[in-house]
């Protein structure tokens, strides 16, 4: 079952990149905090706009080891953008999460959901910064993730 869930997550993320040449796209890097591991994370994401309002945002997060626990996550989120004036966009997000956990000799992979919201601040035509909060709903590792990042359009 775990292999099937992993395959489904990889397939969903790869499908989001098939249409990358049709709209605006960016790559981003972020720093955040995970409530379950109570520690910092580094992340990288790709964003592709299917329209002015709708985009997909697959990402990978690595949580720094704390108290012998290591976490990593692969996410495939969808965002619906609201232009609130100036160079600011608000967005709700929903998606799937695949979380890997390692504690000593024990390791597990869980499939779950992401729900949250974020805000983009467009600095230039090529650079934006964002803040985001999302809750990952998983079997044993539910957590709130808050973060801040920068994205570069190409």
C-alpha positions as CSV (number, residue, x, y, z in Angstrom):
1,X,0.0,0.0,0.0
2,X,2.8,2.4,0.8
3,X,4.4,1.8,-2.6
4,X,1.1,2.5,-4.3
5,X,0.7,5.8,-2.3
6,X,4.2,6.8,-3.2
7,X,3.7,6.0,-6.9
8,X,0.4,8.1,-6.9
9,X,2.1,11.1,-5.3
10,X,5.0,11.0,-7.8
11,X,2.6,10.6,-10.7
12,X,0.6,13.6,-9.5
13,X,3.7,15.8,-9.1
14,X,5.1,14.7,-12.5
15,X,1.7,15.5,-14.2
16,X,1.9,19.1,-12.9
17,X,5.1,19.7,-14.7
18,X,3.9,18.3,-18.1
19,X,2.1,21.6,-18.9
20,X,4.9,23.9,-17.6
21,X,5.4,25.8,-20.8
22,X,1.7,27.0,-20.9
23,X,1.9,29.7,-18.2
24,X,4.0,31.5,-15.7
25,X,6.3,29.4,-13.6
26,X,8.7,29.9,-10.8
27,X,11.1,28.1,-8.5
28,X,11.3,29.0,-4.9
29,X,13.2,28.3,-1.7
30,X,11.8,28.6,1.9
31,X,12.6,28.3,5.5
32,X,9.9,27.2,8.0
33,X,8.9,25.5,11.2
34,X,7.1,22.2,11.8
35,X,5.0,21.8,14.9
36,X,5.3,18.0,15.2
37,X,9.1,17.9,15.0
38,X,9.3,21.3,16.7
39,X,12.1,22.3,14.4
40,X,13.2,24.1,11.3
41,X,12.8,23.0,7.7
42,X,14.3,23.9,4.3
43,X,12.2,23.6,1.3
44,X,12.2,24.0,-2.5
45,X,9.1,24.4,-4.7
46,X,7.9,24.9,-8.2
47,X,4.9,26.9,-9.1
48,X,3.0,26.8,-12.4
49,X,0.0,29.1,-13.2
50,X,-2.7,27.4,-15.3
51,X,-4.6,30.7,-15.3
52,X,-4.4,34.1,-13.6
53,X,-6.1,32.6,-10.5
54,X,-5.2,28.9,-10.4
55,X,-1.7,27.4,-9.9
56,X,-0.2,24.2,-8.7
57,X,2.8,24.1,-6.3
58,X,4.6,20.8,-5.9
59,X,7.4,21.0,-3.2
60,X,9.9,19.1,-1.2
61,X,10.7,19.9,2.5
62,X,13.5,18.6,4.7
63,X,13.1,19.0,8.4
64,X,16.4,19.2,10.4
65,X,16.9,16.2,12.7
66,X,15.8,16.8,16.2
67,X,15.8,14.4,19.2
68,X,16.7,11.5,16.8
69,X,13.7,12.2,14.5
70,X,14.1,13.0,10.8
71,X,11.2,14.1,8.6
72,X,10.9,14.9,4.9
73,X,7.9,15.7,2.8
74,X,6.7,15.8,-0.8
75,X,3.6,18.0,-1.4
76,X,1.4,18.7,-4.4
77,X,-0.7,21.7,-3.5
78,X,-3.2,23.8,-5.5
79,X,-3.6,27.5,-4.9
80,X,-6.4,29.9,-5.9
81,X,-5.0,33.4,-6.1
82,X,-6.9,36.5,-5.0
83,X,-5.4,39.8,-6.1
84,X,-6.0,42.1,-3.1
85,X,-4.5,45.2,-4.7
86,X,-1.0,46.4,-5.4
87,X,1.4,43.6,-5.7
88,X,-0.2,41.2,-3.1
89,X,-2.0,38.0,-3.7
90,X,-3.8,35.9,-1.0
91,X,-4.5,32.2,-1.6
92,X,-6.1,29.3,0.1
93,X,-4.3,26.0,-0.6
94,X,-5.3,22.3,-0.6
95,X,-3.3,19.3,-1.7
96,X,-1.7,16.0,-0.9
97,X,1.3,15.3,1.4
98,X,3.6,12.4,1.5
99,X,5.7,12.4,4.7
100,X,8.7,10.2,5.5
101,X,9.7,9.7,9.1
102,X,12.8,8.1,10.6
103,X,13.3,7.5,14.3
104,X,16.3,5.3,15.0
105,X,15.7,2.0,13.2
106,X,12.0,2.7,12.6
107,X,10.9,4.4,9.4
108,X,7.4,5.1,8.0
109,X,5.8,6.9,5.1
110,X,2.4,8.4,5.4
111,X,0.0,9.9,2.8
112,X,-2.3,12.7,3.9
113,X,-3.7,16.1,3.0
114,X,-2.6,19.8,3.2
115,X,-5.0,22.7,4.0
116,X,-3.8,26.2,4.5
117,X,-3.3,29.7,3.2
118,X,-0.6,32.1,2.1
119,X,0.3,35.5,0.8
120,X,2.6,36.5,-2.1
121,X,4.4,39.9,-2.1
122,X,5.5,40.7,-5.7
123,X,8.8,42.6,-5.5
124,X,9.8,42.8,-9.2
125,X,8.6,41.1,-12.4
126,X,10.9,38.2,-11.6
127,X,11.0,38.0,-7.7
128,X,8.4,37.6,-5.0
129,X,8.4,36.6,-1.4
130,X,5.7,34.7,0.4
131,X,4.5,33.6,3.7
132,X,2.4,30.4,4.2
133,X,0.8,28.3,6.8
134,X,-0.6,24.9,6.2
135,X,-1.8,22.0,8.3
136,X,-0.8,18.5,7.3
137,X,-3.4,15.9,8.1
138,X,-1.7,12.5,8.5
139,X,-2.2,9.3,10.5
140,X,0.5,9.8,13.1
141,X,2.3,13.1,12.3
142,X,-0.3,15.8,11.9
143,X,1.5,19.2,12.1
144,X,1.2,22.9,11.4
145,X,3.9,24.2,9.1
146,X,4.6,27.9,8.8
147,X,7.2,29.3,6.4
148,X,8.6,32.2,4.5
149,X,10.3,32.1,1.1
150,X,11.4,33.7,-2.1
151,X,10.5,32.7,-5.7
152,X,12.1,33.4,-9.0
153,X,10.0,33.5,-12.2
154,X,11.5,32.1,-15.4
